[in-house]
Amino acid sequence: MKSDVRDLKFATEGKRRIAWAERDMPVLRLIKERFRKEKPLKGKRLSCCLHVTAESANLVRTLKAGGAEIVLVASNPLSTQDDVAASLVKDYGASVFAIKGEDKETYYRHIRSAIEQKPHITMDDGADLVSTIHFEYADQAGSILGSTEETTTGVIRLRAMSRDGALKIPVIAVNDAKTKNLFDNRYGTGQSTVDGIIRATDILMAGKSVVVAGYGWCGRGFAMRCKGMGANAIITEVDPIKGIEAAMDGFRVMSMIEAARIGDLFCTLTGDINVIRKEHFEVMKDGAIVANSGHFNVEIDIKALEGMAREVKKGVREFVDGYVLPDGRTVYLLAEGRLINLAAAEGHPASVMDMSFSTQALVAEWVVRREEKLEIRVHDVPEEIENWVARLKLQSMGIEIDELTEEQKEYLSSWKIGT
Ligand SMILES: NC(=O)c1ccc[n+]([C@@H]2O[C@H](COP(=O)([O-])OP(=O)(O)OC[C@H]3O[C@@H](n4cnc5c(N)ncnc54)[C@H](O)[C@@H]3O)[C@@H](O)[C@H]2O)c1
């Protein structure tokens, strides 16, 4: 089994962390047990381009229990947990190509290794795998039954390809499932982004002015957590509806140029490019800290910051670089502008990934079991999968909800009964 990981000697710690995460993934555990018996993925090759974390290791174990042959590569050069990668290779016989901090060339070499196993199904987090197939291995696209996409940025890219008639593979937008974005993006990114920022800087959140760019699922989760810790969260948006929502949720809403003057900490969660740029760095306070938790490292214009700085102090702390500006102010950039929750912390807690990855596993099974090949476009996750995952998650939390009575079902589907 070919692999490229940092060092297999880290496997013991990785195995412990994978087991700890699995404790909090009860729905995925159930799927794993069923997959072990039924082997729905037998003989199928799956190439997964995901953040290599303890949670995705449990997804890989589930897919393997279902009979799949797996190659796992990183979906971001900084998000790999080297101990988890080592354990997947040593203890679980998976083929993994991922090293934390790998350069761009290695990152894409690893992605090519995943494509060269000629997958039947691909799983992406940001669409780098599917894009590379389209650009460099287009002849393989026809043999791929389906590709799942885990994140908002990936779905945006794939929908754009579909719109332009460039898409050659059927895609299932796992990100858009309610069992994914309502929980993973909001509570997962919310909590783990705070975690990443604190681990990188050890700052006190209470009393800080935190500027949150983007009030989508991730941004509102993060803003909510900052508020809960006593920070003064300020929202910047480009969507007027989201702007109103943020204001009515009790946040201050303003333009980035206004916020740039008062923020102590900035975090982008937009999926957009150059959200914080030269004109904003120019007016920031001395000591301002800037981070990103959106998918790609494009949300902060790092080139502009580099161009403005008279000195760059690399590694003033792990994951912190100081950019000294000509007038003596220093702006601190975290994790080179890459997603802070995965670079400096451990990504989302297992409990939310339980829902996202259960959805991923069931969608893979659904794609394989279908008699007809999926049409080439971006598909939604089937509703029955979402409902199944949600019900089991609720059950695992020990929560019971009511069921509609026959009378209520009739009432809700009728147009004849009024007051
Ligand atoms: N860090 C993680 O682990 C993690 C997890 C899930 C998603 N993501 C990524 O986070 C990003 C956001 O995801 P989401 O699900 O919240 O998306 P979303 O579409 O729900 O929200 C994005 C918001 O940003 C706003 N926006 C766009 N450009 C802006 C700008 N220039 N200034 C201010 N606001 C702007 C949009 O109007 C929108 O409300 C994506 O890149 C996604 O892939 C990261």
The ligand as an SDF file (V2000), in Angstrom:
LIG
                    3D

 44 48  0  0  0  0  0  0  0  0999 V2000
  -12.9310   26.6550    8.5210 N   0  0  0  0  0  0  0  0  0  0  0  0
  -13.6600   25.5880    8.2300 C   0  0  0  0  0  0  0  0  0  0  0  0
  -13.4560   24.4950    8.7620 O   0  0  0  0  0  0  0  0  0  0  0  0
  -14.8000   25.7430    7.2850 C   0  0  0  0  0  0  0  0  0  0  0  0
  -15.9390   24.9260    7.4160 C   0  0  0  0  0  0  0  0  0  0  0  0
  -17.0040   25.1210    6.5450 C   0  0  0  0  0  0  0  0  0  0  0  0
  -16.9070   26.0730    5.5340 C   0  0  0  0  0  0  0  0  0  0  0  0
  -15.7540   26.8030    5.4170 N   0  0  0  0  0  0  0  0  0  0  0  0
  -15.5850   27.8290    4.3810 C   0  0  0  0  0  0  0  0  0  0  0  0
  -15.9660   29.0970    4.9520 O   0  0  0  0  0  0  0  0  0  0  0  0
  -16.4200   29.9750    3.9060 C   0  0  0  0  0  0  0  0  0  0  0  0
  -17.8310   30.4840    4.2460 C   0  0  0  0  0  0  0  0  0  0  0  0
  -18.7310   29.3820    4.2850 O   0  0  0  0  0  0  0  0  0  0  0  0
  -20.2640   29.5650    4.6620 P   0  0  0  0  0  0  0  0  0  0  0  0
  -20.8580   28.1950    4.6410 O   0  0  0  0  0  0  0  0  0  0  0  0
  -20.4180   30.4320    5.8550 O   0  0  0  0  0  0  0  0  0  0  0  0
  -20.7600   30.3680    3.3520 O   0  0  0  0  0  0  0  0  0  0  0  0
  -22.0610   31.2910    3.2030 P   0  0  0  0  0  0  0  0  0  0  0  0
  -22.2690   31.4030    1.7410 O   0  0  0  0  0  0  0  0  0  0  0  0
  -23.1580   30.7880    4.0740 O   0  0  0  0  0  0  0  0  0  0  0  0
  -21.5730   32.6940    3.8110 O   0  0  0  0  0  0  0  0  0  0  0  0
  -20.6080   33.5220    3.2490 C   0  0  0  0  0  0  0  0  0  0  0  0
  -21.0390   34.9610    3.5580 C   0  0  0  0  0  0  0  0  0  0  0  0
  -19.9670   35.8520    3.2230 O   0  0  0  0  0  0  0  0  0  0  0  0
  -20.5530   37.0190    2.6420 C   0  0  0  0  0  0  0  0  0  0  0  0
  -19.5380   37.7170    1.8450 N   0  0  0  0  0  0  0  0  0  0  0  0
  -19.0930   37.4460    0.5930 C   0  0  0  0  0  0  0  0  0  0  0  0
  -18.1680   38.3440    0.2170 N   0  0  0  0  0  0  0  0  0  0  0  0
  -18.0140   39.2080    1.2520 C   0  0  0  0  0  0  0  0  0  0  0  0
  -17.1990   40.3540    1.4850 C   0  0  0  0  0  0  0  0  0  0  0  0
  -16.3650   40.8060    0.5450 N   0  0  0  0  0  0  0  0  0  0  0  0
  -17.3010   40.9900    2.6760 N   0  0  0  0  0  0  0  0  0  0  0  0
  -18.1670   40.5560    3.6400 C   0  0  0  0  0  0  0  0  0  0  0  0
  -18.9720   39.4870    3.4740 N   0  0  0  0  0  0  0  0  0  0  0  0
  -18.8940   38.8110    2.3040 C   0  0  0  0  0  0  0  0  0  0  0  0
  -21.7200   36.4800    1.8230 C   0  0  0  0  0  0  0  0  0  0  0  0
  -22.6740   37.4900    1.5500 O   0  0  0  0  0  0  0  0  0  0  0  0
  -22.2610   35.3990    2.7490 C   0  0  0  0  0  0  0  0  0  0  0  0
  -23.2600   35.8830    3.6210 O   0  0  0  0  0  0  0  0  0  0  0  0
  -16.3560   29.1350    2.6230 C   0  0  0  0  0  0  0  0  0  0  0  0
  -15.1040   29.3590    2.0110 O   0  0  0  0  0  0  0  0  0  0  0  0
  -16.4200   27.7050    3.1350 C   0  0  0  0  0  0  0  0  0  0  0  0
  -15.9030   26.7790    2.2190 O   0  0  0  0  0  0  0  0  0  0  0  0
  -14.7170   26.6840    6.2780 C   0  0  0  0  0  0  0  0  0  0  0  0
  1  2  1  0
  2  3  2  0
  2  4  1  0
  4  5  1  0
  4 44  2  0
  5  6  2  0
  6  7  1  0
  7  8  2  0
  8  9  1  0
  8 44  1  0
  9 10  1  0
  9 42  1  0
 10 11  1  0
 11 12  1  0
 11 40  1  0
 12 13  1  0
 13 14  1  0
 14 15  2  0
 14 16  1  0
 14 17  1  0
 17 18  1  0
 18 19  2  0
 18 20  1  0
 18 21  1  0
 21 22  1  0
 22 23  1  0
 23 24  1  0
 23 38  1  0
 24 25  1  0
 25 26  1  0
 25 36  1  0
 26 27  1  0
 26 35  1  0
 27 28  2  0
 28 29  1  0
 29 30  1  0
 29 35  2  0
 30 31  1  0
 30 32  2  0
 32 33  1  0
 33 34  2  0
 34 35  1  0
 36 37  1  0
 36 38  1  0
 38 39  1  0
 40 41  1  0
 40 42  1  0
 42 43  1  0
M  CHG  2   8   1  16  -1
M  END
$$$$
